[in-house]
Amino acid sequence: MPSTQYDVLGIGNAIVDVIARTEEDFLLKQSMHKGTMALIDEPRAQAIYDAMGPAIETSGGSAANTIVGLASLGSRSAFIGKVKDDELGRAFTHDIRAAGVAYATPPAADGPSTARCYVLVTPDGERTMNTYLGAAQDLHPADIDADMIAASAVLYLEGYLWDPKNAKDAFLKAAQIAHEAERKVALTLSDAFCVDRWRAEFLHLMRSRTVDLIFANEAELHGLYQTSDFDTAVKALRADVGTAVVTRSEKGCVVIGPQGTEAVSAFPVERVVDTTGAGDLFAAGFLSGLARGADDRTCGRLGALAAAEVIQHLGARPERSLRDLARENGLM
């Protein structure tokens, strides 16, 4: 296999997160379904922003969070995602490069503004997201850097990207380039509502071997196979894809792959502050282990460690070096 320049390259929505603490009644007044992600238009985005309490802005996006987590773990990482040449777009570009990620997608000169996600965090740490995709959904096959993908050991794609047609085409182009270069392709299912929208197509991506590795949480897994029985869903998943990882919150995760099925426990957490980015950072830890040739258990432990770090503070990106944390816990 040819040598690699990057361990993981992610493709996803380039989004700036606007995060605020809130109470349950605010969600009810705004007709929001707690713990889910809803796509919104620009007027709705402005209305939510006007009603929110004090907020912090931080660069986000599911795959982008994963890629930043990988950089924190010492992995060579890169990202492809679309912003507009506006204030938020420049902030996103600065933040992801400052984190040590290679990012060279040209910004859009006109059209919709840079994407943003309004994240409402209730006292139990649960996050409810409202996303205006804006410029992010204008990702086009022309934005795919073939050389960059061919030089990456793993291509990581977010399920949210499956909504816009051009982005879907970009996704398929990238997967084909990766496989032609003998690279692995990973997909995160992203959200239970995302699975509901694209169940048949996600299953086709798996069964056609367009993707080699799936990340899902329990709700997404049950939605994918339309069963409430965990073991039944896992059996179906095993038949449909080479490797899969199912995260189970405080119960840890299950890794299903050629080495068999491995249950991995979660890391202890003192206090859950904000679950935003838990799945994203879990994927970062797992993929960092995969890139190093670690076994399934070590990959799962690295994922659990990274997820535990991010849920103990506000925001979806690590506040301390994940590489140092992994070393302290004997995982590197």
C-alpha positions as CSV (number, residue, x, y, z in Angstrom):
1,M,0.0,0.0,0.0
2,P,1.4,3.5,-0.9
3,S,2.7,5.6,2.0
4,T,0.3,8.2,3.5
5,Q,0.6,11.9,4.2
6,Y,-2.4,11.9,6.5
7,D,-3.8,9.3,9.0
8,V,-7.5,10.5,8.5
9,L,-9.1,13.0,6.2
10,G,-12.7,14.0,7.1
11,I,-15.4,15.4,4.9
12,G,-18.3,17.2,6.5
13,N,-20.3,20.3,7.2
14,A,-18.1,23.2,8.2
15,I,-20.2,24.8,11.0
16,V,-19.7,27.3,13.7
17,D,-21.4,26.2,17.0
18,V,-23.3,28.8,19.0
19,I,-23.7,27.2,22.5
20,A,-25.9,28.3,25.3
21,R,-27.1,26.8,28.6
22,T,-30.9,26.7,28.8
23,E,-33.8,25.1,30.7
24,E,-36.3,22.5,29.6
25,D,-39.1,25.0,29.3
26,F,-37.2,27.0,26.6
27,L,-37.1,23.8,24.4
28,L,-40.9,23.4,24.9
29,K,-41.6,27.1,24.0
30,Q,-39.5,26.7,20.9
31,S,-41.1,23.4,19.9
32,M,-37.7,21.6,20.0
33,H,-37.3,17.9,20.5
34,K,-34.7,17.4,23.3
35,G,-31.5,15.6,22.3
36,T,-32.0,15.8,18.6
37,M,-30.8,17.9,15.6
38,A,-33.2,19.8,13.4
39,L,-32.3,21.5,10.1
40,I,-33.6,25.1,10.0
41,D,-33.7,28.0,7.5
42,E,-32.0,31.4,8.0
43,P,-35.1,33.2,9.5
44,R,-35.6,30.5,12.0
45,A,-31.9,30.6,12.8
46,Q,-32.2,34.4,13.6
47,A,-35.3,33.8,15.7
48,I,-33.5,31.2,17.8
49,Y,-30.5,33.3,18.2
50,D,-32.6,36.3,19.4
51,A,-34.4,34.1,22.0
52,M,-31.2,32.4,23.3
53,G,-29.4,33.4,26.4
54,P,-25.7,34.3,26.5
55,A,-23.7,32.1,24.1
56,I,-20.2,31.2,23.2
57,E,-19.1,30.6,19.5
58,T,-16.7,27.8,18.6
59,S,-15.9,26.1,15.3
60,G,-17.8,22.8,15.0
61,G,-19.4,20.4,12.7
62,S,-19.4,16.6,13.4
63,A,-16.6,15.4,11.1
64,A,-14.5,18.6,11.8
65,N,-14.8,17.9,15.6
66,T,-13.5,14.4,15.0
67,I,-10.6,15.6,12.9
68,V,-9.6,18.2,15.5
69,G,-9.8,15.4,18.1
70,L,-7.4,13.3,16.0
71,A,-4.9,16.2,15.8
72,S,-5.1,16.5,19.6
73,L,-4.2,12.8,19.7
74,G,-1.1,13.4,17.6
75,S,-2.6,12.0,14.4
76,R,-1.9,13.6,11.0
77,S,-5.3,14.9,10.0
78,A,-7.0,16.9,7.2
79,F,-10.5,18.3,6.5
80,I,-12.6,19.2,3.5
81,G,-15.7,21.4,4.1
82,K,-17.3,24.5,2.7
83,V,-17.6,28.0,4.3
84,K,-18.4,31.4,2.9
85,D,-15.8,34.1,2.8
86,D,-17.5,35.9,5.8
87,E,-16.7,36.6,9.4
88,L,-17.8,33.1,10.7
89,G,-16.1,31.4,7.7
90,R,-12.8,33.1,8.5
91,A,-13.2,32.1,12.2
92,F,-13.8,28.5,11.2
93,T,-10.7,28.4,8.9
94,H,-8.5,30.0,11.6
95,D,-9.7,27.6,14.3
96,I,-9.3,24.4,12.4
97,R,-5.8,25.3,11.1
98,A,-4.8,26.5,14.6
99,A,-5.7,23.0,15.9
100,G,-3.1,21.5,13.5
101,V,-5.5,20.3,10.8
102,A,-4.7,20.6,7.1
103,Y,-7.6,22.6,5.6
104,A,-7.5,24.1,2.1
105,T,-11.1,24.1,0.8
106,P,-11.6,27.4,-1.1
107,P,-14.4,29.5,0.6
108,A,-17.5,30.5,-1.4
109,A,-17.4,34.1,-2.6
110,D,-21.2,34.5,-2.7
111,G,-24.4,32.5,-1.9
112,P,-25.6,31.5,1.6
113,S,-23.6,32.5,4.7
114,T,-21.4,30.1,6.7
115,A,-23.3,27.4,8.5
116,R,-24.0,27.6,12.2
117,C,-25.5,25.3,14.8
118,Y,-27.4,26.6,17.8
119,V,-26.7,24.2,20.6
120,L,-29.0,24.4,23.7
121,V,-27.5,22.6,26.7
122,T,-30.0,21.6,29.5
123,P,-28.9,21.1,33.1
124,D,-28.5,17.3,32.6
125,G,-25.8,18.0,29.9
126,E,-28.1,16.9,27.0
127,R,-27.7,19.0,23.9
128,T,-30.5,20.0,21.4
129,M,-29.2,21.3,18.1
130,N,-30.7,23.5,15.4
131,T,-28.6,23.7,12.3
132,Y,-28.6,26.2,9.5
133,L,-26.4,24.5,6.9
134,G,-25.8,27.6,4.7
135,A,-22.6,27.4,2.7
136,A,-21.8,24.0,4.1
137,Q,-24.3,22.3,1.8
138,D,-22.7,23.9,-1.2
139,L,-19.8,21.4,-1.0
140,H,-19.4,20.2,-4.6
141,P,-17.4,17.3,-6.3
142,A,-15.1,20.0,-7.5
143,D,-14.1,20.7,-3.9
144,I,-12.7,17.2,-3.5
145,D,-8.9,17.1,-3.5
146,A,-8.1,13.7,-5.1
147,D,-4.4,13.8,-4.1
148,M,-5.3,14.6,-0.5
149,I,-7.7,11.7,-0.3
150,A,-5.4,9.2,-2.0
151,A,-2.7,10.2,0.6
152,S,-4.9,9.6,3.6
153,A,-5.1,6.1,5.3
154,V,-8.7,6.6,6.2
155,L,-11.5,8.7,4.7
156,Y,-14.1,9.7,7.3
157,L,-17.5,10.9,6.2
158,E,-20.4,12.3,8.3
159,G,-24.0,11.2,7.6
160,Y,-25.3,14.7,7.8
161,L,-23.5,15.3,4.5
162,W,-25.9,13.0,2.8
163,D,-28.7,15.6,2.7
164,P,-27.6,18.0,-0.2
165,K,-27.3,16.4,-3.7
166,N,-24.0,18.1,-4.6
167,A,-22.4,17.0,-1.2
168,K,-23.7,13.5,-1.8
169,D,-22.0,13.4,-5.1
170,A,-18.8,14.7,-3.5
171,F,-19.0,12.0,-0.9
172,L,-19.3,9.2,-3.5
173,K,-16.5,10.7,-5.6
174,A,-14.2,10.8,-2.5
175,A,-15.1,7.2,-1.5
176,Q,-14.2,5.9,-5.0
177,I,-10.9,7.8,-5.0
178,A,-10.1,6.3,-1.5
179,H,-10.8,2.8,-2.5
180,E,-8.9,3.1,-5.8
181,A,-5.9,4.1,-3.6
182,E,-6.5,1.1,-1.3
183,R,-7.7,3.3,1.6
184,K,-10.4,2.7,4.2
185,V,-13.7,4.6,4.1
186,A,-15.6,5.2,7.4
187,L,-19.1,6.7,7.9
188,T,-20.8,8.0,11.0
189,L,-24.6,7.8,10.9
190,S,-24.7,11.1,12.7
191,D,-28.3,11.3,14.0
192,A,-31.4,9.1,14.4
193,F,-33.4,11.5,12.2
194,C,-30.7,11.4,9.6
195,V,-31.0,7.6,9.6
196,D,-34.8,7.9,9.2
197,R,-34.3,10.1,6.1
198,W,-31.7,7.9,4.4
199,R,-32.1,4.4,5.9
200,A,-32.2,2.6,2.5
201,E,-29.3,4.6,1.1
202,F,-27.1,4.1,4.2
203,L,-27.8,0.4,4.0
204,H,-26.9,0.4,0.3
205,L,-23.6,2.2,1.1
206,M,-22.8,-0.6,3.6
207,R,-23.9,-3.6,1.5
208,S,-22.2,-2.3,-1.6
209,R,-19.0,-1.9,0.4
210,T,-18.8,1.8,-0.5
211,V,-18.0,2.2,3.2
212,D,-15.9,-0.2,5.3
213,L,-16.5,1.1,8.8
214,I,-19.6,2.4,10.5
215,F,-20.0,4.5,13.6
216,A,-23.4,4.5,15.3
217,N,-25.0,5.1,18.6
218,E,-27.8,2.8,19.9
219,A,-30.7,5.0,18.7
220,E,-29.2,5.2,15.2
221,L,-28.6,1.4,15.1
222,H,-32.2,0.7,16.2
223,G,-33.4,3.2,13.6
224,L,-31.3,1.7,10.9
225,Y,-32.8,-1.8,11.3
226,Q,-36.1,-0.7,12.7
227,T,-35.9,-3.0,15.7
228,S,-35.8,-2.3,19.4
229,D,-33.8,-5.4,20.1
230,F,-30.1,-4.6,20.4
231,D,-28.8,-8.1,19.6
232,T,-31.0,-8.4,16.5
233,A,-29.7,-5.1,15.2
234,V,-26.0,-6.0,16.0
235,K,-26.4,-9.3,14.1
236,A,-27.8,-7.5,11.1
237,L,-25.0,-4.9,11.3
238,R,-22.4,-7.6,11.4
239,A,-23.7,-9.0,8.1
240,D,-23.8,-5.7,6.3
241,V,-20.4,-4.0,6.9
242,G,-16.8,-5.1,7.5
243,T,-16.4,-3.2,10.8
244,A,-18.8,-1.3,13.0
245,V,-18.7,0.5,16.3
246,V,-21.8,1.1,18.4
247,T,-21.5,3.6,21.2
248,R,-23.8,3.0,24.3
249,S,-23.2,6.1,26.5
250,E,-22.2,5.1,30.0
251,K,-22.3,1.4,29.0
252,G,-19.3,1.9,26.7
253,C,-19.2,0.6,23.2
254,V,-19.3,-2.6,21.1
255,V,-16.8,-3.1,18.3
256,I,-18.0,-5.6,15.6
257,G,-15.2,-6.6,13.2
258,P,-13.0,-9.3,11.8
259,Q,-11.5,-9.9,15.2
260,G,-15.0,-10.7,16.6
261,T,-17.2,-8.7,18.9
262,E,-15.6,-6.7,21.7
263,A,-17.4,-4.9,24.4
264,V,-15.4,-2.0,25.8
265,S,-16.4,-0.1,29.0
266,A,-16.7,3.7,29.3
267,F,-14.2,5.8,31.2
268,P,-15.4,7.2,34.5
269,V,-16.7,10.7,34.4
270,E,-16.9,13.0,37.4
271,R,-19.7,15.2,36.0
272,V,-21.5,15.4,32.6
273,V,-21.5,19.1,31.6
274,D,-22.3,18.9,27.9
275,T,-22.7,15.8,25.7
276,T,-22.0,17.8,22.5
277,G,-19.3,16.1,20.5
278,A,-19.3,12.9,22.5
279,G,-19.8,10.7,19.4
280,D,-17.4,12.9,17.4
281,L,-14.6,12.6,19.9
282,F,-15.2,8.9,20.4
283,A,-14.7,8.4,16.6
284,A,-11.5,10.5,16.9
285,G,-10.1,8.2,19.6
286,F,-11.1,5.0,17.8
287,L,-9.6,6.2,14.4
288,S,-6.4,7.3,16.0
289,G,-5.9,3.8,17.3
290,L,-6.9,2.3,14.0
291,A,-4.3,4.4,12.2
292,R,-1.7,3.1,14.6
293,G,-2.7,-0.5,14.0
294,A,-4.1,-1.0,17.5
295,D,-6.5,-3.8,18.3
296,D,-10.2,-3.3,18.6
297,R,-10.1,-3.0,22.4
298,T,-7.4,-0.3,22.4
299,C,-9.2,1.6,19.7
300,G,-12.4,1.4,21.8
301,R,-10.6,2.6,24.9
302,L,-9.1,5.5,23.1
303,G,-12.6,6.5,21.9
304,A,-14.0,6.2,25.3
305,L,-11.2,8.3,26.8
306,A,-11.7,11.1,24.2
307,A,-15.5,11.1,24.7
308,A,-15.1,11.3,28.5
309,E,-12.8,14.3,28.2
310,V,-15.2,16.3,26.0
311,I,-18.4,15.7,27.9
312,Q,-16.9,17.2,31.1
313,H,-16.8,20.8,29.7
314,L,-18.8,23.0,27.4
315,G,-18.1,22.6,23.7
316,A,-17.4,19.8,21.3
317,R,-13.6,20.1,21.1
318,P,-11.0,18.9,23.6
319,E,-9.7,21.4,26.2
320,R,-6.5,19.5,27.0
321,S,-4.1,17.4,24.9
322,L,-5.8,14.0,24.3
323,R,-2.3,12.6,23.5
324,D,-1.1,13.4,27.0
325,L,-4.3,12.0,28.4
326,A,-3.9,8.7,26.4
327,R,-0.3,8.4,27.6
328,E,-1.3,8.9,31.2
329,N,-3.8,6.1,30.8
330,G,-1.3,3.7,29.2
331,L,-3.0,3.8,25.8
332,M,0.0,5.2,23.8
